[in-house]
Amino acid sequence: MAKVRGAIVVDVEKCKGCGLCVVACPSKVIDLAREVNGKGYNYAYMANPDACIGCANCAMVCPDTVISVYKVKLEANA
């Protein structure tokens, strides 16, 4: 049986770097980047992708709905 883990995709250019997703993540997956997007905001990104459980807390608290959450199937040999 294939294992499943979570993954998120952040629309970097629309993220305002509010940090709500960082606080809402129970697995400490998300952090704010040191780099800035085109609007000058430190955007959210997956700092620890292997720990993502796909709970979608980050997407639920995002005021700008710029986070999409997915389930990723891992290979049986992985």
Contacts in CASP RR format, 6 or more apart in sequence:
PFRMAT RR
TARGET T0000
AUTHOR 0000-0000-0000
METHOD contacts of the structure
MODEL  1
MAKVRGAIVVDVEKCKGCGLCVVACPSKVIDLAREVNGKGYNYAYMANPD
ACIGCANCAMVCPDTVISVYKVKLEANA
1 76 0 8 1.000
2 73 0 8 1.000
2 74 0 8 1.000
2 75 0 8 1.000
2 76 0 8 1.000
3 73 0 8 1.000
3 74 0 8 1.000
3 76 0 8 1.000
3 78 0 8 1.000
4 71 0 8 1.000
4 72 0 8 1.000
4 73 0 8 1.000
4 74 0 8 1.000
5 50 0 8 1.000
5 52 0 8 1.000
5 53 0 8 1.000
5 54 0 8 1.000
5 71 0 8 1.000
5 72 0 8 1.000
5 74 0 8 1.000
6 52 0 8 1.000
6 53 0 8 1.000
6 54 0 8 1.000
6 69 0 8 1.000
6 70 0 8 1.000
6 71 0 8 1.000
6 72 0 8 1.000
7 46 0 8 1.000
7 49 0 8 1.000
7 52 0 8 1.000
7 54 0 8 1.000
7 69 0 8 1.000
7 70 0 8 1.000
7 71 0 8 1.000
7 72 0 8 1.000
8 29 0 8 1.000
8 30 0 8 1.000
8 46 0 8 1.000
8 52 0 8 1.000
8 54 0 8 1.000
8 58 0 8 1.000
8 59 0 8 1.000
8 67 0 8 1.000
8 68 0 8 1.000
8 69 0 8 1.000
8 70 0 8 1.000
9 67 0 8 1.000
9 68 0 8 1.000
9 70 0 8 1.000
10 43 0 8 1.000
10 44 0 8 1.000
10 45 0 8 1.000
10 46 0 8 1.000
10 66 0 8 1.000
10 67 0 8 1.000
11 66 0 8 1.000
11 67 0 8 1.000
12 37 0 8 1.000
12 43 0 8 1.000
12 45 0 8 1.000
13 37 0 8 1.000
13 38 0 8 1.000
13 39 0 8 1.000
14 64 0 8 1.000
14 66 0 8 1.000
15 37 0 8 1.000
15 41 0 8 1.000
15 43 0 8 1.000
15 44 0 8 1.000
15 64 0 8 1.000
15 66 0 8 1.000
16 39 0 8 1.000
16 41 0 8 1.000
16 64 0 8 1.000
17 32 0 8 1.000
17 41 0 8 1.000
17 42 0 8 1.000
17 43 0 8 1.000
17 44 0 8 1.000
18 63 0 8 1.000
19 32 0 8 1.000
19 44 0 8 1.000
20 61 0 8 1.000
20 62 0 8 1.000
20 63 0 8 1.000
21 30 0 8 1.000
21 44 0 8 1.000
21 57 0 8 1.000
21 58 0 8 1.000
21 59 0 8 1.000
21 61 0 8 1.000
21 62 0 8 1.000
21 67 0 8 1.000
22 30 0 8 1.000
22 31 0 8 1.000
22 32 0 8 1.000
22 44 0 8 1.000
23 61 0 8 1.000
24 57 0 8 1.000
24 58 0 8 1.000
24 60 0 8 1.000
24 61 0 8 1.000
25 57 0 8 1.000
25 58 0 8 1.000
26 53 0 8 1.000
26 55 0 8 1.000
26 57 0 8 1.000
27 48 0 8 1.000
27 51 0 8 1.000
27 52 0 8 1.000
27 53 0 8 1.000
27 55 0 8 1.000
28 48 0 8 1.000
28 51 0 8 1.000
29 46 0 8 1.000
29 47 0 8 1.000
29 48 0 8 1.000
29 49 0 8 1.000
29 51 0 8 1.000
29 52 0 8 1.000
29 58 0 8 1.000
30 44 0 8 1.000
30 45 0 8 1.000
30 46 0 8 1.000
30 47 0 8 1.000
30 58 0 8 1.000
31 44 0 8 1.000
31 45 0 8 1.000
31 47 0 8 1.000
31 48 0 8 1.000
32 42 0 8 1.000
32 43 0 8 1.000
32 44 0 8 1.000
32 45 0 8 1.000
33 42 0 8 1.000
33 43 0 8 1.000
33 44 0 8 1.000
33 45 0 8 1.000
34 42 0 8 1.000
35 42 0 8 1.000
35 43 0 8 1.000
36 42 0 8 1.000
36 43 0 8 1.000
37 43 0 8 1.000
44 58 0 8 1.000
44 67 0 8 1.000
46 52 0 8 1.000
54 69 0 8 1.000
54 70 0 8 1.000
54 71 0 8 1.000
55 69 0 8 1.000
56 69 0 8 1.000
58 67 0 8 1.000
58 69 0 8 1.000
59 65 0 8 1.000
59 67 0 8 1.000
59 68 0 8 1.000
59 69 0 8 1.000
END
